[in-house]
Amino acid sequence: MLRVFLFSLFIGLFLSGCQQTTGGGPAQQRPPLELQNVDGTAVAQRARSRGQVVYIPCYSHIKLANGQDYRLAVNLSIRNTSQNESLQISSVEYYDTDGVLKKNYTEQALTLKPLATAEFFIGESDMTGGSGANFIVTWNAEKAISEPIMEAVMVGTGGSQGVSFTSSGRLLKESSSPR
């Protein structure tokens, strides 16, 4: 009985791995891989662009339940997702809660090669941005490329506590041509 079961299992596995053919010709092509979200819906194709202005929210501190400030370090990550084309970051500006420019991180354009990442850091002790701080990043490329990924990663440690979370960039303006 066990042998019959194992033999049936083996045959079933073997047949499920075989491709079906039509009319003795080559195996049918499988449809292209379609990525899906956790809920089963299709993942939208990433947009292509020649340049953008992107807003990335970040927090130099957050309020605890008792109202005290909990200091956070901020790591801004800008990732070129193009496998073939470079992009240029023309400005990375850091604004505080009141919308006042605190720092411009780029004196000249920075080139990000394909799949490269640029990182910018604000230390935990620097609370000048406040709880409503943000970055404005302007980038462009010679050709339309897949949009870069821009995220702020906030990390804080105090005593025996640790806090970390991310915030993603939001498109403010699309550019139709390189600068």
C-alpha beads as a LAMMPS data file, in Angstrom:
LAMMPS data file: protein, C-alpha beads

179 atoms
178 bonds

1 atom types
1 bond types

-500.0 500.0 xlo xhi
-500.0 500.0 ylo yhi
-500.0 500.0 zlo zhi

Masses

1 110.0

Atoms # bond

1 1 1 0.000 0.000 0.000
2 1 1 2.824 2.378 0.923
3 1 1 4.677 1.448 -2.297
4 1 1 1.610 2.228 -4.417
5 1 1 1.237 5.599 -2.673
6 1 1 4.927 6.508 -3.139
7 1 1 4.859 5.398 -6.787
8 1 1 1.717 7.506 -7.437
9 1 1 3.316 10.484 -5.705
10 1 1 6.481 10.115 -7.798
11 1 1 4.505 9.896 -11.078
12 1 1 2.396 12.915 -10.083
13 1 1 5.452 15.018 -9.327
14 1 1 7.167 13.905 -12.520
15 1 1 4.167 14.744 -14.711
16 1 1 3.584 18.119 -13.057
17 1 1 7.111 19.158 -14.053
18 1 1 6.605 18.313 -17.731
19 1 1 5.620 21.038 -20.205
20 1 1 2.633 20.511 -22.389
21 1 1 3.283 20.559 -26.150
22 1 1 0.910 21.105 -29.022
23 1 1 0.971 19.060 -32.206
24 1 1 4.445 17.689 -31.595
25 1 1 5.891 21.231 -31.898
26 1 1 7.925 23.147 -29.356
27 1 1 6.616 23.667 -25.836
28 1 1 4.171 26.545 -25.450
29 1 1 5.647 29.765 -24.121
30 1 1 4.648 30.576 -20.574
31 1 1 3.157 34.019 -20.060
32 1 1 5.652 36.596 -18.720
33 1 1 6.095 36.692 -14.964
34 1 1 3.587 39.096 -13.448
35 1 1 4.430 40.366 -9.990
36 1 1 1.576 40.507 -7.520
37 1 1 0.918 42.356 -4.285
38 1 1 0.160 40.394 -1.142
39 1 1 -3.580 40.801 -1.786
40 1 1 -3.203 39.201 -5.260
41 1 1 -3.575 42.397 -7.307
42 1 1 -1.060 43.031 -10.083
43 1 1 1.906 45.248 -9.261
44 1 1 1.842 48.426 -11.338
45 1 1 4.780 48.976 -13.666
46 1 1 7.239 51.526 -12.291
47 1 1 7.078 54.866 -14.023
48 1 1 9.878 56.181 -16.206
49 1 1 11.028 59.781 -16.005
50 1 1 13.736 62.218 -17.135
51 1 1 13.618 64.195 -13.916
52 1 1 11.591 65.036 -10.824
53 1 1 11.353 67.098 -7.682
54 1 1 10.629 64.755 -4.748
55 1 1 9.508 65.521 -1.163
56 1 1 10.737 63.118 1.547
57 1 1 9.316 63.631 5.064
58 1 1 11.622 62.918 7.996
59 1 1 11.741 63.461 11.755
60 1 1 14.655 64.696 13.870
61 1 1 12.527 63.785 16.888
62 1 1 9.116 62.413 17.815
63 1 1 7.029 62.918 20.938
64 1 1 6.746 60.088 23.451
65 1 1 3.539 59.322 25.346
66 1 1 4.727 61.562 28.212
67 1 1 5.322 64.479 25.795
68 1 1 9.100 64.289 25.883
69 1 1 11.137 64.524 22.681
70 1 1 12.760 61.304 21.507
71 1 1 15.758 62.154 19.323
72 1 1 16.280 60.401 16.007
73 1 1 19.108 60.143 13.507
74 1 1 17.998 60.565 9.896
75 1 1 19.476 58.616 6.976
76 1 1 18.343 59.776 3.527
77 1 1 18.884 57.116 0.851
78 1 1 18.583 57.907 -2.874
79 1 1 18.833 54.785 -5.045
80 1 1 19.234 54.798 -8.807
81 1 1 17.065 51.874 -9.949
82 1 1 18.206 52.063 -13.578
83 1 1 20.447 49.186 -14.628
84 1 1 21.891 51.079 -17.600
85 1 1 21.690 54.846 -17.128
86 1 1 23.169 57.327 -14.660
87 1 1 21.158 60.126 -13.084
88 1 1 22.205 63.502 -11.737
89 1 1 21.103 64.839 -8.375
90 1 1 21.119 68.616 -8.746
91 1 1 19.978 69.435 -5.215
92 1 1 19.297 67.857 -1.836
93 1 1 17.774 70.429 0.514
94 1 1 16.850 69.941 4.184
95 1 1 13.957 72.005 5.585
96 1 1 12.675 72.374 9.148
97 1 1 9.141 72.148 10.518
98 1 1 8.471 75.798 9.549
99 1 1 9.635 75.279 5.946
100 1 1 12.921 77.133 6.486
101 1 1 15.890 75.822 4.499
102 1 1 18.429 74.491 7.010
103 1 1 21.031 72.950 4.716
104 1 1 21.767 72.381 1.033
105 1 1 23.787 69.156 0.747
106 1 1 24.827 69.662 -2.879
107 1 1 27.195 72.414 -3.989
108 1 1 27.364 70.819 -7.446
109 1 1 25.433 68.080 -9.234
110 1 1 26.126 64.560 -8.009
111 1 1 26.111 61.724 -10.568
112 1 1 24.680 58.374 -9.497
113 1 1 25.825 55.512 -11.709
114 1 1 23.404 52.670 -12.541
115 1 1 22.208 50.904 -9.360
116 1 1 24.284 53.261 -7.163
117 1 1 23.076 54.878 -3.935
118 1 1 23.717 58.283 -2.383
119 1 1 23.310 58.696 1.374
120 1 1 22.927 61.793 3.534
121 1 1 23.009 61.751 7.346
122 1 1 21.694 63.953 10.141
123 1 1 22.895 62.972 13.605
124 1 1 20.641 62.187 16.537
125 1 1 21.874 65.280 18.396
126 1 1 20.794 67.638 15.543
127 1 1 17.186 68.586 16.266
128 1 1 17.145 71.690 14.031
129 1 1 14.685 70.086 11.598
130 1 1 12.043 69.297 14.188
131 1 1 9.260 66.773 13.961
132 1 1 8.101 68.130 10.592
133 1 1 11.453 68.180 8.799
134 1 1 11.772 67.173 5.153
135 1 1 14.103 66.876 2.198
136 1 1 13.460 68.204 -1.287
137 1 1 15.498 66.311 -3.910
138 1 1 15.787 67.385 -7.552
139 1 1 17.178 64.906 -10.062
140 1 1 17.387 64.484 -13.842
141 1 1 18.660 62.082 -16.484
142 1 1 19.533 62.269 -20.186
143 1 1 17.022 59.506 -21.055
144 1 1 13.787 58.406 -19.419
145 1 1 14.747 55.943 -16.672
146 1 1 12.960 54.028 -13.934
147 1 1 12.236 56.328 -11.008
148 1 1 14.838 56.315 -8.230
149 1 1 13.756 55.180 -4.774
150 1 1 14.066 57.841 -2.073
151 1 1 13.538 56.981 1.583
152 1 1 14.370 58.480 4.924
153 1 1 15.254 55.963 7.642
154 1 1 14.914 57.310 11.175
155 1 1 16.694 55.540 14.036
156 1 1 16.825 56.405 17.705
157 1 1 18.183 54.702 20.798
158 1 1 17.686 55.761 24.377
159 1 1 18.264 53.651 27.465
160 1 1 16.895 50.227 26.670
161 1 1 14.579 51.506 23.904
162 1 1 15.139 51.589 20.184
163 1 1 12.952 53.096 17.489
164 1 1 13.290 52.872 13.723
165 1 1 10.955 53.569 10.829
166 1 1 11.020 54.721 7.211
167 1 1 9.332 57.382 5.158
168 1 1 9.101 57.301 1.345
169 1 1 9.425 60.169 -1.109
170 1 1 6.421 61.800 -2.770
171 1 1 6.473 63.302 -6.262
172 1 1 6.039 67.096 -6.297
173 1 1 6.896 67.882 -9.893
174 1 1 7.720 65.959 -13.058
175 1 1 10.370 67.333 -15.406
176 1 1 10.050 66.683 -19.136
177 1 1 13.667 67.392 -20.027
178 1 1 17.085 67.266 -18.384
179 1 1 18.465 70.472 -16.916

Bonds

1 1 1 2
2 1 2 3
3 1 3 4
4 1 4 5
5 1 5 6
6 1 6 7
7 1 7 8
8 1 8 9
9 1 9 10
10 1 10 11
11 1 11 12
12 1 12 13
13 1 13 14
14 1 14 15
15 1 15 16
16 1 16 17
17 1 17 18
18 1 18 19
19 1 19 20
20 1 20 21
21 1 21 22
22 1 22 23
23 1 23 24
24 1 24 25
25 1 25 26
26 1 26 27
27 1 27 28
28 1 28 29
29 1 29 30
30 1 30 31
31 1 31 32
32 1 32 33
33 1 33 34
34 1 34 35
35 1 35 36
36 1 36 37
37 1 37 38
38 1 38 39
39 1 39 40
40 1 40 41
41 1 41 42
42 1 42 43
43 1 43 44
44 1 44 45
45 1 45 46
46 1 46 47
47 1 47 48
48 1 48 49
49 1 49 50
50 1 50 51
51 1 51 52
52 1 52 53
53 1 53 54
54 1 54 55
55 1 55 56
56 1 56 57
57 1 57 58
58 1 58 59
59 1 59 60
60 1 60 61
61 1 61 62
62 1 62 63
63 1 63 64
64 1 64 65
65 1 65 66
66 1 66 67
67 1 67 68
68 1 68 69
69 1 69 70
70 1 70 71
71 1 71 72
72 1 72 73
73 1 73 74
74 1 74 75
75 1 75 76
76 1 76 77
77 1 77 78
78 1 78 79
79 1 79 80
80 1 80 81
81 1 81 82
82 1 82 83
83 1 83 84
84 1 84 85
85 1 85 86
86 1 86 87
87 1 87 88
88 1 88 89
89 1 89 90
90 1 90 91
91 1 91 92
92 1 92 93
93 1 93 94
94 1 94 95
95 1 95 96
96 1 96 97
97 1 97 98
98 1 98 99
99 1 99 100
100 1 100 101
101 1 101 102
102 1 102 103
103 1 103 104
104 1 104 105
105 1 105 106
106 1 106 107
107 1 107 108
108 1 108 109
109 1 109 110
110 1 110 111
111 1 111 112
112 1 112 113
113 1 113 114
114 1 114 115
115 1 115 116
116 1 116 117
117 1 117 118
118 1 118 119
119 1 119 120
120 1 120 121
121 1 121 122
122 1 122 123
123 1 123 124
124 1 124 125
125 1 125 126
126 1 126 127
127 1 127 128
128 1 128 129
129 1 129 130
130 1 130 131
131 1 131 132
132 1 132 133
133 1 133 134
134 1 134 135
135 1 135 136
136 1 136 137
137 1 137 138
138 1 138 139
139 1 139 140
140 1 140 141
141 1 141 142
142 1 142 143
143 1 143 144
144 1 144 145
145 1 145 146
146 1 146 147
147 1 147 148
148 1 148 149
149 1 149 150
150 1 150 151
151 1 151 152
152 1 152 153
153 1 153 154
154 1 154 155
155 1 155 156
156 1 156 157
157 1 157 158
158 1 158 159
159 1 159 160
160 1 160 161
161 1 161 162
162 1 162 163
163 1 163 164
164 1 164 165
165 1 165 166
166 1 166 167
167 1 167 168
168 1 168 169
169 1 169 170
170 1 170 171
171 1 171 172
172 1 172 173
173 1 173 174
174 1 174 175
175 1 175 176
176 1 176 177
177 1 177 178
178 1 178 179
